[in-house]
Amino acid sequence: MRFLYCGDVMGRSGRKVILDHIPQLREKLNLDFVIVNGENAAHGFGITRKICNSFYDVGVDVITLGNHSWDQREVMNFIDEEPRLLRPINYPAGTPGKGINTYELKDGRRFLVAQVMGGLFMPPADDAFSAIKNALAPLKAGKDFHAALVDIHAEATSEKMALGHYLDGQVTLVAGTHSHVPTADAQILPNGTAYQTDLGMCGDYDSVIGMVKEVPIARFVDPDNKGRLEPANGPATLCGVYVESDDETGLAQKIVPIRVGGRLSPSLPV
């Protein structure tokens, strides 16, 4: 399996870089599956049905969310009917939507996607480790899925790393989102799971984690400053990770960071 997971899409510039580059990346990398984190796609806060459809139209197969899942209230009206849109699995029982799902490709292979939200410095949620352990327990690689992605949407790098090692050998990729800064630790863990602490964002890096930089700077200088945060809309970099895996074992064979466009140095598989 060859697949791509793109980090947090930040505002209009992030949406544009996804719409501009996903069709070419699907063709150039011969991708079987594409996943995007879209929780900041609507002006930095949440996602809408219109944005979801625009992503699906260019070749995105699944969209994950995170702590901004419900910022756009309309999501409540359609997430139960949209299996391609996932929120954290460890939200309390009865929360609309799903946190894990399996998708069948045209050739019959099955791709599993799950998202879990971290507990450190994040909004309250059920325990991340037990939630994902229980969800994966009845599933077997090569039978129930041929590749599996677990996204950990979390603030603390230690928590992301711990979950990566906790799931090593059980899934194809554990990837972190949320912090909007790509980490330089893409690797295959000892038992065959690909891992990167944070994919970074798809957005304008001439910013403070995707926001126009003057307001965050002013807030740090003067804690009483209540200026409104606005997404930066300059040229964006698409950041993510490309993975190749073995269909029988569900384990990774290759992981390469992806960076296309904008200010960051480019990175693509050779």
N, C-alpha and C positions, 0 to 999 in steps of 0.2 A: 504494500500500500504506500502511496505517496500522498502526503497531505501537508497543508499549510494552516497554521493558526496565527492570526493577526491580533496584536494587542489592542488596548482600549482605543476606540475611534473617538477622537476629540473634536466635536463641533463640525462646522461646515468644511474646514480645510481637511479634516480627517475623513469625512464622508467623500470628499472629492478624490482623495488619493486612493481610496478603496475602489470607487467607481471607475477611475482611470486605469488602474493597474491590475485588478483581479482578472479580467478576461485574458490579458496577455500572460500573466503568471500561470494561469491554468493551462494555457497552451504550451508555453515555453518549458514549464517544469513537468508537464504531463500529469497534472494533479488529479487524484481520484476524489479528493474531498477538501473543502475549505471551510474553516470556522473563523468567526470574527467576534471579538468582544465589543458589544455595542452600547454599553450602559451610559456612555457620555456622548452619544452621537447627536442628541437633540440639544444643541446649544450648550453642551457640556453636562446636561442633566437628563438622564433617561433616554428613552427611545420611543418612537411613534410607529404606528402601522405603516405609514407612508415610507418612512426610512427603511423599515424591515423589507418592504417589497422592493425598494430600489436596490438593496443589497442582494436579495434573492435573484433579481433580474440579471445581475452581472456575474452570477456564478457562486455566490456564497450559499453554502448548504445549511449551516447552523449558526445562530447568534446566541452568545452567552451574555449575561447581565452582571449583577453584583449588588453592591450596597446602594446604588442609585436605581435599582430596578423599578421603583414605583414613583419616581420623580414626575413622570408624565402619567397622569392618572388614567388616561385612556388605555394603558397597557392592561389594567384590570379587566377591561371589557373584551379582550381578545386573546390573552395569553393561554387560557384554557383550551382554546380552539386552534392554537398554533404550536404544533409539536416541534417546530424548528427554532423556537425561542425558549431558552432555558434560564431559570433563575437559580440561586444557590439551593442545594439540596437540603441544607440544614436550617432552612427557615422552619418555623413551627408547623406542626400538622394542621392542615386546613388552609394553608397559604395557597392562593391561586397558582397554577402552572406546575411545571415539573422541574426537577433538578438533575434528572438523568434520563437519557433516552437512547435507543438504538435505531440506526437508520440503515436501510437496505439500499445498496448501490444497484445499478442496472444489471451488473453481472452476478448479483446474488450475494456478494460479500457484505458484511455487516460492520458498521462503524459505530462505536459507543462514545457518547460525550456525556460528561458529568461535570458539574461545578459545585464547589464547596467554598464557603466564606470563612475566613480566619476569625479567630476569637480575640487576638491581641490588638488593642487600639481600634477596634471595629464595632459597629452596632451589635447589640445582643443577638445571639443565634444559638442553636443547639451545638453540641460538641462536634467539631469538624471531623475528627479522626474516627469516632464511632459511627458517625453518619455515613461516611464514605465506605468504611469497612463493611457495614451492614448491607449497603447497596450493592457492593461488588461480590459479596460472599457467595451468592448462588450462581454466579456467571463464570463461564469457562472460555478461555481464549481458544480460537480455532473452531468453536462450536457456537457460542452465543455472540461472539464478536471476533473480527479478524484484526481490528486495531481499536485502541481505546485511548481517549484523551481525558485526563482529569485536570481541570483548571482550579487552582487555588487562588481565590480573589482575597488578598490579604495585605496587610501593612508590613508586618514583621518578616524580614528575610529569614530569620531563624525558624519561624513557623513554616514557611514555605519549604525550606530545606528539609525540615523534619518530616513533613508529609511526603516529599519526594522519596526519601529513604524508606519511609514506612510502606510505600506502595511499590518500591523497586521490585521488579520481577512479576508484578501483577497486571500492569497496564503498559501501553506503548509510550505515552508521554505524560509527564506531570509538568505543567507550565504555570507560572505565576503571572497574575495581572494586578492592576490597581495602582501601582506606584508611578506609572507613566515614564519610567526611566529604564532603558534596556540594560540588563546585566551581562557581564562578559563570561558567564560560567556555563554556556551550553555544553552539554556532555552526555555520555551514556553511562549510567550508574552501573555498579558491579554486576547486578542481576539482569541487566538488559533494558531498563526503562530510560528513555531520553528525558532530559531535565534542563530547565532554565528557570532561574529564580524570578525574573520578570521579563516579559517580552517587550516592555516599553509601550509607547502609545503610537497610534497613527494620527499624527497631528503636527502642528507647527512647533519646532523646537527652539525658535527664537521667542521664548516664553518662560513662564514658571509653571511647569507640569501642564502646559497647554493653555494656560490663561495669560491674557495680556499682562506683561510683566510689571508695569508701573503700579498697579493696585496691590498685588501681593508684596512688592517691595515696601510700599507705603504702610501696609499693615504690620510688617515686621519692624519698621522704624518707629511707628506710632501705634501701639495696641488699641488706641481708641478710634483709629481710622476704620470706618465701616464702608469703604468704597465697594462698589458692586463688581464682582468678578465677571469677566467676559472672555470667551474663548478667543485665542489668537487665530487670525485668519490668513497668515502668510503661507508660503509654500510648505507643504507637509511632507514628512517622511513616513512611509509605510514600514512599520516594524513588526516582526513576527519571527516564526521559526518554521523551517521546512524539515520534515521527517520522512525517512523511508523505513518500512518495517516488514517483518516476515509474517505472512498471512497465517501460517500454521501455529506459531508460538505467540503472535501478537506483540513481540518484542522489537525494539528499535535496532536498526542496522546503521543508521546515519542521522545526524542532526546538524543543521546549518542555520545560523541566524540569518534573517532576511531583513535588509534595509534598502529601500528604493525611494529615490526622490528627496527633495528638501535639503536640509543642512548636514545630515549625518553621513559618514562615509558609507558608500554602497557595499552591500554584501549579498551575494547570490551563490548557489551551488555551482561548482565548476562543471 
